[in-house]
């Protein structure tokens, strides 16, 4: 039987989703918990990767098991997991359903607090300046719709076969001192969102023009783009699939 698991996590204490040889990951914590409670070795396939310190409000993974989960299993595993990892649902799915390859879109938010606020310390990048042109950043962000190759915003020396991504949403919103960048695409490259945010901030602070932002995209050279925004402000917020989930809780 194949199950999808829907979860969320605060990534501050983890080195991302994927298992690491010498560092703790979300995948490792969850696989260990499932394996102990189900009394068999469980391997998870995630819907993607998140880097160290990045958070997820919605994340999916799938695993295979020989028996059906009991009705109380959701409660049992949440009691077993650390407080910064929460499972919301288990879904019994078709044996060919795939958490990563079947996903049709992924959405992220990057959250910036303009000022200093201890209650947002772990979940925003706090920038101690209010002199930022959000309107100009939104104009620059619209230019992303005109391109599909985002090598300029990809981590260097990656093993990806293509830098092609289709961005369907890229916009900034502001409420009081909280500034949020919303972005949706069919897929993302490693470090892509944080690199885009860092470069758009260069536009907002007047360090580069929109014309220079366009040239950065067209250069397909990561060294031309801005510095990556800090990991703690990034949230994976939504994963969409072409099929509907039916909870077995």
N, C-alpha and C positions, 0 to 999 in steps of 0.2 A: 504494500500500500504506500502511496505517496501522499505526503502532507505538505502543504504550505503553512508556514508560520509567519504571522505578522507581529512585528515587535518595534520597540523604540528604545533609544539609549542616549545617555549623556556620554559623549566620547572623551571627556577630559582626562580620564585615567587610563585610556586605552590607546594602543598603537594601531587604530583603525579596525575595520571589520576583519580583514583576512589574517589567517594564522601567520605568526612570525616566529623565527627560530629562537630568539632571545628576548621576546617582549610579549606582554599580555595583549590579547585581541578579543573582540566581541565574539568572534567565531569560536575561539578556544573555550571561552567561558560557557557559551551556550551548548557546544558539543559535549563538554564534560558533564554539564547538568543533565542533558538528555540521556547520555550514555549511562549515568549512574541510576537515574530514576527508572529508565526503561530496561536496564540490565542487559543491554546489548550495545555494541559500538555504533554510534550514530555519526554520519558525515553530512555536513550541510553544504548546500550550494546557494550562495547569496545572490541577490538581484544585481549586485555590483560591488564596488569597493568604496570605502570611505577612508580618508587619510587619518593619521594620528590626530586626535583632538577634535575631529569633526563629529557632529551630532546627527541623529536621525529621529525624526518624528514618526516616520513610517519607513519600514524596511521589511522586505520579504526574503525568505529563504525556503528551500525545500529539502526534505529528507525522506528516505524510504525506511519502512518498518514492516515487520511480518505480522503484526497484530494491530487491531484498532485501539486507539487511545480511549481510556475510560473517561466518564463524564467529569470527574474531579481533577483531571490531570492539569488543566490550566491553573487551578488554584495551587496544586502541589508544586509545580515548577516555579511559579512566581514567588512562593515562600522560600524556595531553595536558591533562587538567583540573587545576586547583589542588588542593592536598591537602585543603582543607576542603569539597570537593564530590566525592561518590562515586556512580557509577552501579552498580546491582546486577544489573539484568536489562533486557532488551528483549523485549517480547512482540508478536508479530504478531497483530493483532486484526481484527475486522470493521470495514469502512470507516465504519460508523455509530457505532461505540463512541466515547464522549466522556468524557474524563478528569474533567471538572467536573460535567456534568449527569447522568451515570450513577452517580456516587458516592451510596451510600445512607446512609453515616454517616462521621463524622470523630471521631477521638479525640485529645485533648490531655492532656499532663501539665504541671503547673506545679511546679517544684522549688525548694524553699527549704532553705537550710542554716542551722540555728540555731547561730550562732557564727561563727568565722572559720577558713577552710580554703583555702589557696592552690590546692589541686588541684581545687577546685570553683568557682574564681573566675569563670570564663567561662561556666559552665553552670547556675549557681544564683543566686538572690537571697539574699545572706547578711544575715541579721537577727541582730544581736548581743543576743538576748534569748531566754530559754527559758520565760519566763512567758507562755505562750499556751495557751488552752483549746481543744484540738483536738476534744474531745467536743462542745463547744458549737458549733464551726464545722461539725461533721458534722450536727448537728441543724438548723442554719440551711440547710445545703446541700440537705437533703431537701425543703425548701420549694420549691426550684426545679422539682421534679416537678409541682407544682400549677399551673404557669403555662406559657404558650407565647409571650407577648409580652415581649420582653426589651429594649425600647427604653431602659430605664434603664441598661443596660450597653453600649449601642452608641455608637460615636463619633458626635459631633454633626455635622450637616450632611452626612450620607452620602446617596447616591443610590439606596438600596435601596427596593424597592417594598413590602416587608413586613418587619416585625420579628418574625415568627412563627418559632419554632424549637421542636423537640421534643427535650428533654433526656432521655436514657435512663440516664445514669450521672452522678453527681456525689458524690464522696466523697473524704475525706482519709485518707491513710495515713502512719504515722510509723515509721521504723526508726532507732534511735539519734538522731543530730542531723539526719537528712534527713527533711524533711516534704514530701509530694507530694500534690497535688490532681489527681484523675483525673476527666475529664469527657468524655462522648460525646454527640453530638447529630446530627440529620440535616443540620443546617447551622449555621453560626455567623455572627454579625455582626462587623463590624470592631471590634477591641479588646475584644470581649465577654468572653473568658476572663480577660484581665488585669484588667478592671473587676470581674468577679465575685470573683476572688481578692482584690483589694484591699479589697472591701467585706466579704468573709468574714473577712479579717484584722482588720477593725474590730470584728467580733463577737468574735473570739478574744482580742483585747486588751481587751475590755470597753468599747470606745468607743460601741458601739450594742448594743441588745438584738435578739433574734430577731424580736420584734414590729416593731421599727423596720426590720429587714432586709426583712420582708414589705411594709411600707409603701413602702419604696424601690422594690421591684419594681412594686407597684401604681401608683406615681406616674407611671411611664413618662417619667421626667425624669432625664437623665444627671447633672445637677448635684447631685442628691440622693444619688447613689452615692459610694463611696469613690474614692480616687485609684487609678489603674491601677498594677498591679504591674510591675516592671521587665521589659523584653523578654527579657533573657538567660536567665531562668528558665523560659521557655515552650518546649515541644516539641510539634510535631505528630507523633503516634506511630503512627497507623493510619488508613488509608482503606479502606473496604469497598465492594465492587461486587457487583451481582447475578449476575455471571458469573465463572467461574474462568479464571485466566490459565494459558496453556501457554507455557513459555519456549521460544524458538527458538535458544537458545545452542548 
